């Protein structure tokens, strides 16, 4: 009996020991499993960071490869920004036709090589400066702007520039990208020496004391016409990049335009556009109604633009004023090309002749394109027409881009607002009777080209 009890007890202890061992093993396995899971959890961000870093490295390598190819195929030379205001004791003033020019009165802080990006070149006066911020939100790249500032409009212009560079919430992006050139007539000098305005730029601006500019501008008070083409030529000529988008300051480009355009240009398939027949790259232009349902009032991509066109919130630029002036070749086809990725291609090639003889395209080009005639005013209209006519006579190809566009600042202009009969009649007569004869002498004529 005692022996059986001892055997039973020994057997029980053996089972208990084995059970305890199994429990210990099980606990150890569970602990290791939990530790493994925790290690996997805590190491996961590092894996994600490594993957992210790899993608970033690949993107940077791809971008560097793109820039290297652009540098080779464009073979351009980066121009000096020529900022005479920095070290010179004497204010830099030069003449430009019948105007004095203060070149690079403000110089963008960021230096770019000629092949790296595209410069938006434009014009205006101080009343148009509020367009710079929405423009830069869609164009984070160099902007060259020439401002007309006759008489004491120069005071107003410099005051607004100082406020924008020192006080605006987006002042850093303005300082980074924007170069400003000022010009005024020989007959309408500013009230202070030019050195006064240069010195003002170095004086700290008291943002809390900033006041809104009231009263009528000097230009309007003296009924001066706006020399729009002087501004266009000055701004374009002072761009330091190979490619320029010569546009009007109230026309905002579609986002992501520059990287798409540069990748397209760098692709071997489109190398033919850089050689042989002179060519430029056209963006269709649109107007949008004030208070449109489009996000933030402006279309962020082509799909939103086409949707707004369908609702009637967006129309072709000057559709009710001069529709054939801004309708691009292949327009209906252009509307049907919607892309899910950020790519750009050439939709079609057009000429400024026959049914497009009065077309006024806005395009990416270079400083090799003909200049705008500086005798023409904005009030007389058709101020880009003579330049387009010269390009037609020279046989230019106009390549319409399928995934880029421009939208005018919200608010659709009516024919009544755009109509200026006396100035229009006078300028049209001058174009046909004087400028056309000059162009014929200089460039000859070409069948299908009209002015």
URRALIN-V698259 format. One record per residue. N is the residue number from 1. RES is the residue in one letter. SS is DSSP state (~ for helix, > for strand, _ for the rest). OMEGA is omega in whole degrees, -180 to 180 (none if undefined). NEAR is the number of other C-alpha atoms within 8 Angstrom. Layout:
n: <N	N>
res: <RES	RES>
ss: <SS	SS>
omega: <OMEGA	OMEGA>
near: <NEAR	NEAR>
This chain:
n: <1	2	3	4	5	6	7	8	9	10	11	12	13	14	15	16	17	18	19	20	21	22	23	24	25	26	27	28	29	30	31	32	33	34	35	36	37	38	39	40	41	42	43	44	45	46	47	48	49	50	51	52	53	54	55	56	57	58	59	60	61	62	63	64	65	66	67	68	69	70	71	72	73	74	75	76	77	78	79	80	81	82	83	84	85	86	87	88	89	90	91	92	93	94	95	96	97	98	99	100	101	102	103	104	105	106	107	108	109	110	111	112	113	114	115	116	117	118	119	120	121	122	123	124	125	126	127	128	129	130	131	132	133	134	135	136	137	138	139	140	141	142	143	144	145	146	147	148	149	150	151	152	153	154	155	156	157	158	159	160	161	162	163	164	165	166	167	168	169	170	171	172	173	174	175	176	177	178	179	180	181	182	183	184	185	186	187	188	189	190	191	192	193	194	195	196	197	198	199	200	201	202	203	204	205	206	207	208	209	210	211	212	213	214	215	216	217	218	219	220	221	222	223	224	225	226	227	228	229	230	231	232	233	234	235	236	237	238	239	240	241	242	243	244	245	246	247	248	249	250	251	252	253	254	255	256	257	258	259	260	261	262	263	264	265	266	267	268	269	270	271	272	273	274	275	276	277	278	279	280	281	282	283	284	285	286	287	288	289	290	291	292	293	294	295	296	297	298	299	300	301	302	303	304	305	306	307	308	309	310	311	312	313	314	315	316	317	318	319	320	321	322	323	324	325	326	327	328	329	330	331	332	333	334	335	336	337	338	339	340	341	342	343	344	345	346	347	348	349	350	351	352	353	354	355	356	357	358	359	360	361	362	363	364	365	366	367	368	369	370	371	372	373	374	375	376	377	378	379	380	381	382	383	384	385	386	387	388	389	390	391	392	393	394	395	396	397	398	399	400	401	402	403	404	405	406	407	408	409	410	411	412	413	414	415	416	417	418	419	420	421	422	423	424	425	426	427	428	429	430	431	432	433	434	435	436	437	438	439	440	441	442	443	444	445	446	447	448	449	450	451>
res: <X	X	X	X	X	X	X	X	X	X	X	X	X	X	X	X	X	X	X	X	X	X	X	X	X	X	X	X	X	X	X	X	X	X	X	X	X	X	X	X	X	X	X	X	X	X	X	X	X	X	X	X	X	X	X	X	X	X	X	X	X	X	X	X	X	X	X	X	X	X	X	X	X	X	X	X	X	X	X	X	X	X	X	X	X	X	X	X	X	X	X	X	X	X	X	X	X	X	X	X	X	X	X	X	X	X	X	X	X	X	X	X	X	X	X	X	X	X	X	X	X	X	X	X	X	X	X	X	X	X	X	X	X	X	X	X	X	X	X	X	X	X	X	X	X	X	X	X	X	X	X	X	X	X	X	X	X	X	X	X	X	X	X	X	X	X	X	X	X	X	X	X	X	X	X	X	X	X	X	X	X	X	X	X	X	X	X	X	X	X	X	X	X	X	X	X	X	X	X	X	X	X	X	X	X	X	X	X	X	X	X	X	X	X	X	X	X	X	X	X	X	X	X	X	X	X	X	X	X	X	X	X	X	X	X	X	X	X	X	X	X	X	X	X	X	X	X	X	X	X	X	X	X	X	X	X	X	X	X	X	X	X	X	X	X	X	X	X	X	X	X	X	X	X	X	X	X	X	X	X	X	X	X	X	X	X	X	X	X	X	X	X	X	X	X	X	X	X	X	X	X	X	X	X	X	X	X	X	X	X	X	X	X	X	X	X	X	X	X	X	X	X	X	X	X	X	X	X	X	X	X	X	X	X	X	X	X	X	X	X	X	X	X	X	X	X	X	X	X	X	X	X	X	X	X	X	X	X	X	X	X	X	X	X	X	X	X	X	X	X	X	X	X	X	X	X	X	X	X	X	X	X	X	X	X	X	X	X	X	X	X	X	X	X	X	X	X	X	X	X	X	X	X	X	X	X	X	X	X	X	X	X	X	X	X	X	X	X	X	X	X	X	X	X	X	X	X	X	X	X	X	X	X	X	X	X	X	X	X	X	X	X	X	X	X	X	X	X	X	X	X>
ss: <_	~	~	~	~	~	~	~	~	~	~	~	~	~	~	~	~	~	~	~	~	~	~	~	~	~	~	~	~	~	~	~	~	~	~	~	~	~	~	~	~	~	~	~	~	~	~	~	~	~	~	~	~	~	~	~	~	~	~	~	~	~	~	~	~	~	~	~	~	~	~	~	~	~	_	_	_	_	_	_	_	_	_	_	_	_	_	_	_	_	_	_	_	>	>	>	_	_	>	>	>	>	>	>	>	>	_	_	_	_	_	_	_	_	_	_	_	>	>	>	>	>	>	>	_	~	~	~	_	_	~	~	~	~	~	~	~	~	_	_	_	_	>	>	>	>	>	>	_	_	_	_	~	~	~	~	~	~	~	~	~	~	~	~	~	~	_	_	_	_	~	~	~	~	~	~	~	>	>	>	>	>	>	>	>	_	_	_	_	_	_	_	_	~	~	~	~	~	~	~	~	~	_	_	_	_	~	~	~	_	_	_	_	_	_	_	_	~	~	~	~	_	_	_	_	_	_	~	~	~	~	~	~	~	~	~	~	_	_	_	_	_	>	>	>	>	_	_	_	_	>	>	>	_	_	_	~	~	~	~	~	~	~	~	~	~	_	~	~	~	~	~	~	~	_	_	_	_	>	>	>	>	>	>	>	>	>	>	_	_	_	_	_	_	~	~	~	_	_	_	_	~	~	~	~	~	~	~	~	~	~	_	_	>	>	>	_	_	~	~	~	~	~	~	~	_	_	_	_	_	~	~	~	~	~	_	_	_	_	_	_	_	_	_	_	>	>	>	>	>	_	_	_	~	~	~	_	_	_	_	_	>	>	>	>	_	_	_	_	_	_	_	_	_	_	_	_	_	_	_	_	_	_	_	~	~	~	~	~	~	~	~	~	_	_	_	>	>	>	>	>	>	>	>	>	>	>	>	_	_	_	_	_	_	~	~	~	~	_	_	~	~	~	~	~	~	~	~	~	~	~	~	~	~	~	~	~	~	~	~	~	~	~	_	_	_	_	_	_	_	_>
omega: <179	179	179	-179	179	180	180	-179	179	179	179	178	179	179	-179	180	179	178	179	179	180	179	179	179	-179	179	179	179	-179	180	179	180	179	178	179	179	179	178	178	180	-176	178	-176	178	180	177	179	178	179	179	179	179	178	178	179	178	179	179	180	178	179	179	179	178	178	-179	179	180	179	179	-179	-172	180	177	-177	179	-179	-180	176	177	176	-179	-175	-175	-168	-172	-174	175	-177	178	-177	179	177	179	178	-174	179	-175	168	-176	172	-174	180	174	169	180	177	-178	-175	176	178	174	-172	-175	-170	-171	179	177	173	-179	-173	-169	177	168	-172	-179	-179	-175	179	177	-175	-176	177	176	-178	177	180	-177	-180	-173	-177	174	176	-175	177	-177	177	-174	180	175	-178	169	177	177	-180	-178	-179	179	179	178	-180	179	-179	-178	-174	-169	-174	-180	178	-176	-178	-180	177	178	-176	-167	-166	169	-175	178	-178	177	179	-175	172	-174	-174	-177	179	-177	-180	174	-179	179	179	-177	176	-179	178	-178	-180	-179	178	-177	180	-174	-178	-180	-179	180	177	180	179	178	-177	179	177	-178	-178	-180	-179	175	180	173	-177	-179	-171	-174	171	178	180	-177	-180	-177	-179	-176	-177	172	-178	179	179	-179	176	171	180	-171	175	-169	179	177	-176	-178	173	180	177	-178	-171	-180	178	-179	-178	177	178	-179	-177	-178	-179	-177	-176	179	-178	-178	-177	-174	176	-177	178	-174	176	-172	-166	172	173	-175	-176	172	-180	-179	174	-180	179	179	178	-178	179	176	-179	178	-178	178	-175	180	177	179	-179	178	179	175	179	179	-177	177	180	175	173	-178	180	-179	-178	-178	178	-172	-178	178	-173	174	-176	172	179	-174	-179	176	180	-179	-176	-179	177	-175	177	-178	-179	178	-180	177	173	-179	-177	176	179	174	179	-176	180	-176	178	-175	179	179	176	-176	170	-165	167	178	179	176	176	-179	-180	177	176	-178	-173	176	-177	180	176	-178	-179	179	-177	-174	176	-171	-177	177	177	179	178	180	176	180	180	176	-178	167	178	-178	-178	-179	-172	-174	176	-180	175	177	179	174	-175	-178	-177	-179	179	176	-179	180	-176	-173	177	-169	-176	-179	-179	-178	-179	-178	179	178	180	179	-174	-174	-176	-173	-180	179	178	-180	179	179	-175	-171	-176	180	179	-179	177	-180	-180	179	none>
near: <4	5	6	7	8	8	8	8	8	8	8	8	8	8	8	8	8	8	8	8	8	8	8	8	8	8	8	8	8	8	8	8	8	8	8	8	8	8	8	8	8	8	8	8	8	8	8	8	8	8	8	8	8	8	8	8	8	8	8	8	8	8	8	8	8	10	10	8	9	14	11	7	7	8	7	8	6	9	7	5	9	5	9	9	9	5	5	8	4	5	10	9	8	8	8	7	4	7	10	12	12	11	11	13	12	8	11	12	7	6	5	8	9	13	12	10	13	12	14	12	15	16	14	14	11	12	6	9	9	6	9	9	9	8	13	11	7	11	10	8	10	12	11	16	14	16	13	14	13	14	12	11	13	10	9	10	11	10	8	10	8	11	12	10	11	9	10	8	5	7	11	8	9	14	11	9	13	13	13	13	16	13	13	13	10	8	4	8	10	12	6	6	7	8	8	8	11	11	8	7	9	6	6	5	8	6	8	4	5	7	4	4	5	4	4	6	7	10	11	8	8	6	6	7	8	8	12	13	13	9	15	14	10	10	15	13	7	8	11	12	15	13	13	15	12	13	10	7	12	9	11	12	12	14	8	9	10	8	7	11	9	10	11	11	10	12	8	6	5	10	10	7	8	8	7	6	8	9	11	11	11	12	13	13	12	13	15	15	10	8	6	9	7	9	7	5	10	10	12	9	8	12	7	10	11	9	8	13	10	8	7	7	11	13	10	11	10	12	10	7	8	8	11	9	11	15	10	9	9	8	8	6	7	9	8	6	8	8	7	4	4	7	9	12	8	9	10	9	10	9	10	15	11	8	5	11	12	12	13	9	10	11	11	12	13	8	10	5	7	8	6	12	10	9	6	11	13	11	9	14	9	8	13	9	11	14	11	11	13	11	12	13	12	7	9	13	11	12	13	15	13	10	11	12	11	12	13	13	9	11	9	8	7	8	8	5	6	8	6	8	6	6	10	11	9	9	11	10	9	9	11	10	8	9	10	11	9	8	10	9	7	6	9	8	7	7	4	7	13	8	10>
